Amino acid sequence: MNPIEISPEQFKSLCEQFLAIASDYLMELDSRSIPAKGSGAEIDRIFRAPLPETGLADEALRAFSDVVQHSRAQNGRFFGYVLGSGETAGAATDLLCSVLNQNVTAWRSSPAAVTLEKTVVSWLAKIVSCREFHGVLCGGGSAANLMGLAMARETKAPAQTPLFNRDFASAPAS
């Protein structure tokens, strides 16, 4: 086995340990102060370290408890940034999505995820009375703005040439 890979049993154990850390955090979340614990100097002392020559194994896992203790509490009482409070069902789902490691750029790469994306976009289109709308989901406002600019540019000044045409069979001969 590649030294970077872990067995399914090791993965399960690792997930159980992270689940315990996350569950403990959620159980105390309502009683936590929103600002992070510790000064900048203290947090720097805890986390700044030289690059290790070898893996840290269990020591790295234990360090996540320090990360939890020195992180800003993202709970229902905090609205200071674009990202609001964490959604626990989404966090659990993120684990599965990370394990599946799907590339949602094309149906052949990820048929289930692409179909789900199309379904959600159609639901959103129906909600805003734009049933004929088609689109994609993206990870946030910056990505959406960049995507919108690229689509506007492509509409006014297409960059696609016959050489890079997706449908090579119908591309004009050069």
ROSE-4610 file (N, C-alpha, C; in Angstrom, 1 decimal, always signed):
// ROSE-4610
residu = [M/M/M/N/N/N/P/P/P/I/I/I/E/E/E/I/I/I/S/S/S/P/P/P/E/E/E/Q/Q/Q/F/F/F/K/K/K/S/S/S/L/L/L/C/C/C/E/E/E/Q/Q/Q/F/F/F/L/L/L/A/A/A/I/I/I/A/A/A/S/S/S/D/D/D/Y/Y/Y/L/L/L/M/M/M/E/E/E/L/L/L/D/D/D/S/S/S/R/R/R/S/S/S/I/I/I/P/P/P/A/A/A/K/K/K/G/G/G/S/S/S/G/G/G/A/A/A/E/E/E/I/I/I/D/D/D/R/R/R/I/I/I/F/F/F/R/R/R/A/A/A/P/P/P/L/L/L/P/P/P/E/E/E/T/T/T/G/G/G/L/L/L/A/A/A/D/D/D/E/E/E/A/A/A/L/L/L/R/R/R/A/A/A/F/F/F/S/S/S/D/D/D/V/V/V/V/V/V/Q/Q/Q/H/H/H/S/S/S/R/R/R/A/A/A/Q/Q/Q/N/N/N/G/G/G/R/R/R/F/F/F/F/F/F/G/G/G/Y/Y/Y/V/V/V/L/L/L/G/G/G/S/S/S/G/G/G/E/E/E/T/T/T/A/A/A/G/G/G/A/A/A/A/A/A/T/T/T/D/D/D/L/L/L/L/L/L/C/C/C/S/S/S/V/V/V/L/L/L/N/N/N/Q/Q/Q/N/N/N/V/V/V/T/T/T/A/A/A/W/W/W/R/R/R/S/S/S/S/S/S/P/P/P/A/A/A/A/A/A/V/V/V/T/T/T/L/L/L/E/E/E/K/K/K/T/T/T/V/V/V/V/V/V/S/S/S/W/W/W/L/L/L/A/A/A/K/K/K/I/I/I/V/V/V/S/S/S/C/C/C/R/R/R/E/E/E/F/F/F/H/H/H/G/G/G/V/V/V/L/L/L/C/C/C/G/G/G/G/G/G/G/G/G/S/S/S/A/A/A/A/A/A/N/N/N/L/L/L/M/M/M/G/G/G/L/L/L/A/A/A/M/M/M/A/A/A/R/R/R/E/E/E/T/T/T/K/K/K/A/A/A/P/P/P/A/A/A/Q/Q/Q/T/T/T/P/P/P/L/L/L/F/F/F/N/N/N/R/R/R/D/D/D/F/F/F/A/A/A/S/S/S/A/A/A/P/P/P/A/A/A/S/S/S]
num = [1/1/1/2/2/2/3/3/3/4/4/4/5/5/5/6/6/6/7/7/7/8/8/8/9/9/9/10/10/10/11/11/11/12/12/12/13/13/13/14/14/14/15/15/15/16/16/16/17/17/17/18/18/18/19/19/19/20/20/20/21/21/21/22/22/22/23/23/23/24/24/24/25/25/25/26/26/26/27/27/27/28/28/28/29/29/29/30/30/30/31/31/31/32/32/32/33/33/33/34/34/34/35/35/35/36/36/36/37/37/37/38/38/38/39/39/39/40/40/40/41/41/41/42/42/42/43/43/43/44/44/44/45/45/45/46/46/46/47/47/47/48/48/48/49/49/49/50/50/50/51/51/51/52/52/52/53/53/53/54/54/54/55/55/55/56/56/56/57/57/57/58/58/58/59/59/59/60/60/60/61/61/61/62/62/62/63/63/63/64/64/64/65/65/65/66/66/66/67/67/67/68/68/68/69/69/69/70/70/70/71/71/71/72/72/72/73/73/73/74/74/74/75/75/75/76/76/76/77/77/77/78/78/78/79/79/79/80/80/80/81/81/81/82/82/82/83/83/83/84/84/84/85/85/85/86/86/86/87/87/87/88/88/88/89/89/89/90/90/90/91/91/91/92/92/92/93/93/93/94/94/94/95/95/95/96/96/96/97/97/97/98/98/98/99/99/99/100/100/100/101/101/101/102/102/102/103/103/103/104/104/104/105/105/105/106/106/106/107/107/107/108/108/108/109/109/109/110/110/110/111/111/111/112/112/112/113/113/113/114/114/114/115/115/115/116/116/116/117/117/117/118/118/118/119/119/119/120/120/120/121/121/121/122/122/122/123/123/123/124/124/124/125/125/125/126/126/126/127/127/127/128/128/128/129/129/129/130/130/130/131/131/131/132/132/132/133/133/133/134/134/134/135/135/135/136/136/136/137/137/137/138/138/138/139/139/139/140/140/140/141/141/141/142/142/142/143/143/143/144/144/144/145/145/145/146/146/146/147/147/147/148/148/148/149/149/149/150/150/150/151/151/151/152/152/152/153/153/153/154/154/154/155/155/155/156/156/156/157/157/157/158/158/158/159/159/159/160/160/160/161/161/161/162/162/162/163/163/163/164/164/164/165/165/165/166/166/166/167/167/167/168/168/168/169/169/169/170/170/170/171/171/171/172/172/172/173/173/173/174/174/174]
x = [+0.8/+0.0/+0.9/+0.5/+1.2/+1.2/+2.3/+2.4/+1.4/+0.9/-0.1/-1.5/-1.7/-3.1/-3.3/-4.6/-4.9/-5.9/-6.0/-7.0/-8.4/-9.4/-10.8/-11.0/-10.3/-10.4/-9.8/-8.6/-8.0/-8.8/-9.4/-10.3/-11.5/-12.1/-13.2/-12.8/-11.7/-11.2/-10.9/-10.3/-10.0/-11.3/-12.3/-13.6/-14.3/-14.2/-14.8/-14.2/-12.9/-12.2/-12.6/-12.6/-13.1/-14.6/-15.4/-16.8/-16.9/-16.0/-16.1/-15.7/-14.7/-14.2/-15.4/-16.0/-17.0/-18.3/-18.6/-19.8/-19.6/-18.4/-18.1/-18.2/-17.7/-17.8/-19.3/-20.1/-21.5/-22.2/-21.9/-22.5/-22.3/-21.1/-20.8/-21.0/-21.4/-21.5/-22.3/-23.5/-24.4/-23.8/-22.9/-22.3/-20.9/-20.5/-19.2/-19.3/-18.3/-18.2/-17.9/-18.4/-18.2/-16.7/-16.1/-14.7/-13.8/-12.7/-11.8/-11.1/-10.7/-10.0/-8.5/-7.9/-6.5/-6.1/-5.0/-4.5/-3.8/-3.5/-2.8/-1.4/-0.7/+0.6/+0.5/-0.6/-0.8/-1.1/-2.0/-2.4/-1.2/-0.4/+0.8/+1.7/+1.9/+2.8/+2.3/+1.0/+0.4/+0.6/+0.3/+0.2/+1.4/+2.2/+3.4/+4.5/+4.9/+5.9/+6.7/+7.9/+8.6/+8.0/+8.3/+7.8/+8.3/+7.5/+8.0/+8.7/+9.7/+10.4/+9.6/+8.8/+8.0/+6.5/+5.6/+4.2/+4.0/+3.0/+2.7/+1.8/+1.1/+0.2/-0.8/-0.8/-1.7/-1.5/-0.3/-0.1/-0.9/-1.0/-1.7/-3.2/-3.7/-5.1/-5.4/-4.5/-4.7/-4.7/-3.9/-3.8/-5.1/-6.0/-7.3/-8.2/-7.9/-8.6/-8.2/-6.9/-6.4/-7.1/-7.2/-7.9/-9.3/-10.0/-11.4/-11.4/-10.5/-10.5/-10.1/-9.4/-9.0/-9.6/-10.8/-11.6/-12.8/-13.1/-14.3/-15.5/-16.4/-17.6/-18.6/-18.9/-19.9/-21.2/-22.0/-23.3/-24.4/-25.6/-26.8/-26.8/-25.9/-25.8/-24.8/-24.2/-23.1/-23.5/-23.5/-23.8/-22.8/-21.5/-20.5/-19.9/-20.0/-19.4/-20.4/-19.9/-20.8/-21.3/-20.4/-20.7/-21.3/-22.5/-23.2/-22.8/-23.7/-23.5/-23.3/-22.6/-22.4/-23.7/-23.9/-25.1/-24.6/-25.0/-24.4/-24.7/-25.9/-26.3/-25.4/-25.1/-24.2/-22.8/-22.4/-21.0/-20.9/-21.9/-21.8/-21.8/-22.6/-22.7/-21.4/-20.7/-19.4/-18.4/-18.5/-17.6/-17.8/-19.0/-19.3/-18.9/-19.2/-18.8/-17.3/-16.6/-15.1/-14.6/-15.2/-14.8/-15.1/-16.3/-16.7/-15.8/-15.3/-14.4/-14.9/-16.1/-16.6/-16.2/-16.0/-15.8/-17.0/-17.7/-19.0/-19.0/-17.9/-17.8/-18.5/-18.8/-19.4/-20.2/-21.3/-22.1/-21.3/-20.4/-19.6/-18.7/-18.3/-17.4/-18.1/-19.4/-20.2/-21.7/-22.2/-23.6/-24.6/-24.4/-25.3/-25.3/-24.1/-23.9/-24.4/-24.1/-24.6/-26.1/-26.7/-28.1/-28.8/-28.2/-28.7/-28.6/-27.5/-27.3/-28.4/-28.6/-29.6/-31.0/-31.3/-32.5/-32.7/-31.7/-31.8/-31.9/-31.2/-31.3/-32.7/-33.3/-34.7/-35.7/-35.4/-36.3/-36.2/-35.0/-34.8/-35.5/-35.3/-36.0/-37.5/-38.0/-39.5/-39.9/-39.1/-39.5/-39.6/-38.7/-38.7/-39.4/-40.2/-41.0/-40.2/-39.1/-38.2/-38.0/-39.1/-39.0/-38.1/-37.8/-36.9/-35.5/-35.2/-33.8/-32.9/-31.7/-30.7/-29.5/-28.8/-27.5/-26.8/-25.9/-25.1/-25.0/-24.7/-24.5/-23.0/-22.7/-21.3/-21.1/-19.9/-19.6/-19.7/-20.1/-20.2/-20.3/-20.4/-20.6/-19.4/-18.2/-17.1/-17.0/-17.3/-17.3/-18.5/-19.6/-20.8/-20.5/-19.9/-19.6/-18.6/-17.6/-16.6/-17.3/-18.1/-18.8/-19.7/-20.4/-21.3/-20.5/-19.3/-18.4/-18.0/-17.6/-17.1/-18.3/-19.5/-20.6/-20.9/-20.9/-21.1/-20.1/-18.8/-17.8/-18.0/-18.3/-18.5/-19.6/-20.7/-21.8/-21.4/-20.6/-20.3/-19.0/-18.1/-16.9/-16.5/-17.1/-16.8/-15.3/-14.8/-13.4/-13.3/-14.3/-14.3/-14.0/-13.0/-12.7/-13.1/-13.2/-13.5/-12.6/-11.3/-10.4/-10.8/-11.4/-11.7/-13.2/-13.9/-15.4/-15.7/-16.6/-17.0/-17.5/-18.2/-18.8/-17.9/-16.8/-15.8/-16.5/-17.5/-18.1/-18.8/-19.3/-20.0/-19.1/-17.9/-17.0/-16.7/-16.7/-16.4/-15.0/-14.8/-13.4/-12.6/-11.3/-10.5/-9.7]
y = [-1.2/+0.0/+1.2/+2.2/+3.5/+4.1/+4.6/+5.2/+6.3/+6.9/+8.0/+7.5/+6.3/+5.7/+5.0/+4.9/+4.2/+3.2/+2.2/+1.1/+1.5/+0.8/+1.2/+1.1/+0.2/+0.2/+1.4/+1.8/+3.0/+4.3/+4.3/+5.4/+5.5/+4.3/+4.3/+4.8/+4.4/+4.8/+6.3/+6.8/+8.2/+9.0/+8.6/+9.3/+9.3/+8.1/+8.1/+9.1/+9.2/+10.2/+11.6/+11.9/+13.3/+13.5/+12.5/+12.6/+12.9/+12.3/+12.6/+14.1/+14.5/+15.9/+16.9/+16.6/+17.4/+17.4/+16.2/+16.1/+16.8/+16.7/+17.5/+19.0/+19.4/+20.9/+21.3/+20.5/+20.9/+20.9/+19.9/+19.9/+21.1/+21.7/+22.9/+24.2/+24.1/+25.3/+26.4/+26.1/+27.2/+27.9/+27.3/+27.9/+28.6/+28.4/+29.0/+30.5/+31.2/+32.6/+32.6/+33.5/+33.5/+33.9/+34.9/+35.2/+34.0/+33.8/+32.8/+33.0/+31.8/+31.9/+32.1/+33.0/+33.2/+34.4/+34.9/+36.1/+35.6/+36.6/+36.3/+35.6/+36.1/+35.6/+34.1/+33.9/+32.5/+31.6/+32.0/+31.1/+30.8/+31.9/+31.7/+30.7/+30.8/+29.9/+28.4/+28.2/+26.9/+26.3/+27.1/+26.5/+26.7/+27.7/+27.9/+26.9/+26.1/+25.0/+24.8/+24.3/+24.0/+22.8/+22.7/+21.7/+20.3/+19.4/+18.1/+17.3/+16.5/+15.7/+14.4/+14.0/+12.8/+13.1/+12.2/+12.4/+12.5/+13.1/+13.3/+12.3/+11.6/+10.5/+11.0/+10.3/+10.6/+12.0/+12.5/+13.9/+14.9/+14.7/+15.6/+15.5/+14.4/+14.2/+14.9/+14.8/+15.5/+17.0/+17.5/+18.9/+19.5/+18.7/+19.2/+19.7/+19.1/+19.6/+21.1/+21.4/+22.7/+23.6/+23.1/+23.9/+24.3/+23.3/+23.5/+24.6/+24.4/+25.4/+26.8/+27.0/+28.3/+28.8/+28.3/+28.7/+29.5/+30.5/+31.3/+30.4/+30.5/+29.7/+30.2/+29.3/+29.6/+29.0/+29.7/+29.2/+30.1/+29.8/+30.6/+32.0/+32.4/+33.7/+34.6/+34.0/+34.7/+35.0/+36.2/+36.6/+37.6/+37.5/+38.5/+38.4/+37.3/+37.1/+36.6/+36.4/+35.9/+34.5/+33.7/+32.3/+32.4/+32.0/+32.1/+30.9/+30.5/+29.3/+28.0/+27.1/+25.8/+25.0/+24.2/+23.3/+21.9/+21.3/+20.0/+18.9/+18.9/+17.9/+18.1/+19.3/+19.6/+19.1/+19.3/+18.9/+17.4/+16.6/+15.2/+14.8/+15.5/+15.2/+15.5/+16.5/+16.9/+15.7/+14.9/+13.8/+12.8/+12.5/+11.5/+12.1/+13.4/+14.0/+14.0/+14.2/+14.2/+12.8/+11.8/+10.4/+10.0/+10.4/+10.1/+10.8/+12.0/+12.7/+12.8/+13.3/+13.4/+14.7/+14.6/+15.8/+16.1/+17.2/+17.5/+18.3/+18.2/+19.0/+18.3/+17.1/+16.4/+15.2/+14.8/+13.7/+12.4/+12.2/+10.9/+10.8/+12.0/+12.0/+11.7/+12.1/+12.0/+12.0/+11.0/+11.0/+11.4/+10.8/+11.1/+12.6/+13.1/+14.5/+15.5/+15.2/+16.1/+16.1/+14.9/+14.8/+15.5/+15.4/+16.1/+17.6/+18.0/+19.5/+20.0/+19.3/+19.7/+19.8/+18.8/+18.7/+19.9/+20.2/+21.4/+22.7/+22.8/+24.1/+24.2/+23.0/+23.1/+23.5/+23.0/+23.4/+24.9/+25.4/+26.8/+27.6/+27.2/+27.9/+27.9/+26.8/+26.7/+27.7/+27.8/+28.6/+30.1/+30.5/+31.9/+32.1/+31.1/+31.2/+31.3/+30.6/+30.6/+29.1/+28.5/+27.0/+26.6/+27.4/+27.1/+27.4/+27.9/+28.2/+27.0/+27.1/+26.0/+26.7/+26.0/+26.6/+25.6/+26.1/+25.2/+25.9/+25.1/+25.6/+26.0/+26.9/+27.2/+27.5/+27.6/+27.6/+28.9/+30.0/+31.2/+32.4/+33.6/+34.8/+35.1/+34.9/+35.2/+34.3/+33.0/+32.1/+32.4/+32.8/+33.2/+34.4/+35.4/+36.6/+36.3/+35.6/+35.2/+34.4/+33.5/+32.7/+33.6/+34.6/+35.5/+36.4/+36.9/+37.6/+36.8/+35.6/+34.7/+34.4/+34.2/+34.0/+35.2/+36.4/+37.7/+37.9/+37.6/+37.8/+36.8/+35.6/+34.5/+34.9/+35.6/+36.0/+37.1/+38.0/+39.2/+38.9/+38.1/+37.8/+36.3/+35.4/+34.0/+33.7/+32.9/+32.5/+31.1/+30.4/+29.1/+29.1/+28.3/+28.2/+26.8/+26.6/+25.2/+24.1/+24.5/+23.5/+23.0/+23.8/+23.5/+23.2/+23.1/+22.9/+21.6/+21.6/+20.3/+19.3/+19.6/+18.7/+18.7/+17.8/+17.8/+17.4/+16.5/+16.1/+17.2/+18.2/+19.2/+20.5/+20.4/+21.6/+21.8/+23.1/+23.4/+23.0/+22.5/+22.2/+23.4/+23.3/+24.5/+24.5]
z = [+0.0/+0.0/+0.0/-0.8/-0.8/+0.6/+1.1/+2.4/+2.7/+1.6/+1.8/+1.9/+1.4/+1.5/+2.8/+3.2/+4.4/+4.1/+4.9/+4.6/+5.0/+4.5/+4.9/+6.4/+7.1/+8.5/+9.2/+8.7/+9.2/+8.9/+7.7/+7.4/+8.3/+8.6/+9.6/+10.9/+11.4/+12.7/+12.7/+11.7/+11.6/+11.6/+10.8/+10.8/+12.1/+12.8/+14.2/+15.1/+15.0/+15.8/+15.5/+14.2/+13.8/+14.2/+14.1/+14.5/+16.0/+16.8/+18.2/+18.5/+17.8/+17.9/+17.5/+16.3/+15.8/+16.7/+17.2/+18.1/+19.4/+20.0/+21.2/+20.9/+19.8/+19.4/+19.4/+18.7/+18.5/+19.8/+20.7/+22.0/+22.9/+22.7/+23.5/+22.8/+21.5/+20.7/+21.2/+21.7/+22.3/+23.5/+24.2/+25.3/+25.0/+23.8/+23.4/+23.1/+23.4/+23.0/+21.5/+20.7/+19.3/+19.0/+19.6/+19.2/+19.5/+18.8/+19.0/+20.3/+20.9/+22.2/+21.9/+22.7/+22.6/+21.8/+22.1/+21.4/+20.1/+19.2/+18.0/+18.3/+19.3/+19.7/+20.2/+21.0/+21.5/+20.4/+19.5/+18.4/+17.5/+17.3/+16.5/+17.1/+18.4/+19.2/+19.0/+19.1/+19.1/+17.7/+16.6/+15.3/+14.4/+14.6/+13.7/+14.1/+13.2/+13.4/+12.1/+12.3/+11.1/+10.3/+9.0/+8.2/+8.7/+9.1/+9.6/+8.5/+8.9/+7.9/+7.6/+8.6/+8.4/+8.8/+8.5/+8.9/+10.4/+10.8/+12.3/+12.9/+12.0/+12.5/+13.6/+14.7/+15.8/+16.4/+16.3/+16.8/+16.0/+14.7/+13.9/+14.2/+14.5/+14.9/+16.2/+17.2/+18.5/+18.3/+17.3/+17.1/+16.6/+16.1/+15.6/+16.8/+18.0/+19.2/+19.5/+19.3/+19.4/+18.3/+17.1/+16.1/+16.5/+17.0/+17.5/+18.6/+19.6/+20.7/+20.3/+19.2/+18.8/+17.6/+17.3/+16.1/+16.5/+15.7/+15.9/+15.9/+16.8/+16.9/+15.8/+14.9/+13.8/+14.2/+14.9/+15.4/+14.9/+15.3/+14.9/+15.4/+16.3/+16.8/+16.0/+15.0/+14.3/+12.8/+12.4/+11.0/+10.5/+10.9/+10.6/+9.2/+8.6/+7.3/+6.2/+5.0/+4.0/+4.3/+4.8/+5.3/+6.7/+6.8/+8.1/+9.0/+9.8/+10.7/+9.9/+10.4/+9.8/+9.8/+8.8/+8.7/+8.9/+10.0/+10.3/+9.3/+8.8/+7.7/+6.5/+6.1/+5.0/+5.3/+6.5/+6.9/+6.8/+7.2/+7.1/+5.6/+4.9/+3.4/+2.7/+3.2/+2.6/+2.7/+3.8/+3.9/+2.8/+2.5/+1.5/+0.1/-0.1/-1.4/-1.6/-0.5/-0.6/-0.9/-0.3/-0.6/-2.0/-2.5/-3.9/-4.9/-4.6/-5.4/-6.9/-7.1/-8.4/-9.1/-10.4/-11.2/-12.0/-11.6/-12.2/-13.4/-14.2/-15.4/-16.6/-16.5/-17.7/-17.1/-17.8/-17.3/-17.3/-18.2/-18.2/-17.0/-16.5/-15.3/-14.0/-14.0/-12.7/-13.1/-13.6/-14.0/-12.9/-11.7/-10.6/-10.2/-10.0/-9.5/-10.6/-11.9/-12.9/-13.0/-12.9/-13.0/-11.8/-10.6/-9.4/-9.6/-10.2/-10.4/-11.3/-12.4/-13.4/-12.7/-11.8/-11.2/-10.2/-9.4/-8.5/-9.3/-10.4/-11.2/-11.7/-12.2/-12.7/-11.6/-10.4/-9.2/-9.0/-9.0/-8.7/-9.9/-11.1/-12.2/-12.1/-11.6/-11.4/-10.3/-9.3/-8.1/-8.6/-9.5/-9.9/-11.3/-11.6/-12.8/-14.1/-14.2/-15.4/-15.8/-16.1/-16.3/-17.4/-18.3/-19.5/-19.2/-18.0/-17.7/-17.5/-17.9/-17.7/-17.1/-16.3/-15.7/-14.9/-14.1/-13.3/-11.9/-10.9/-9.6/-9.4/-8.6/-8.3/-6.8/-6.4/-4.9/-4.2/-4.9/-4.2/-5.1/-4.6/-5.3/-6.3/-5.8/-6.7/-7.9/-7.7/-8.8/-9.7/-9.1/-10.0/-10.8/-10.2/-10.9/-12.1/-11.8/-12.8/-13.9/-13.6/-14.6/-15.4/-14.8/-15.5/-16.5/-16.1/-16.9/-18.1/-17.9/-18.9/-20.0/-19.4/-20.4/-21.2/-20.5/-21.3/-22.3/-22.0/-23.0/-24.1/-23.8/-24.8/-25.7/-25.2/-26.0/-27.0/-26.6/-27.4/-28.3/-27.8/-28.5/-28.3/-29.0/-28.8/-29.0/-28.0/-28.1/-28.7/-28.8/-29.4/-30.9/-31.3/-32.7/-33.2/-34.5/-34.9/-34.4/-34.2/-33.7/-32.3/-31.5/-30.2/-30.0/-31.1/-31.1/-30.4/-29.5/-28.8/-29.7/-30.8/-31.7/-32.9/-32.9/-34.0/-35.3/-35.2/-36.5/-37.3/-36.6/-37.3/-37.4/-37.0/-37.2/-38.6/-39.1/-40.5/-40.8/-42.0/-42.5/-42.6/-42.3/-42.4/-43.6]
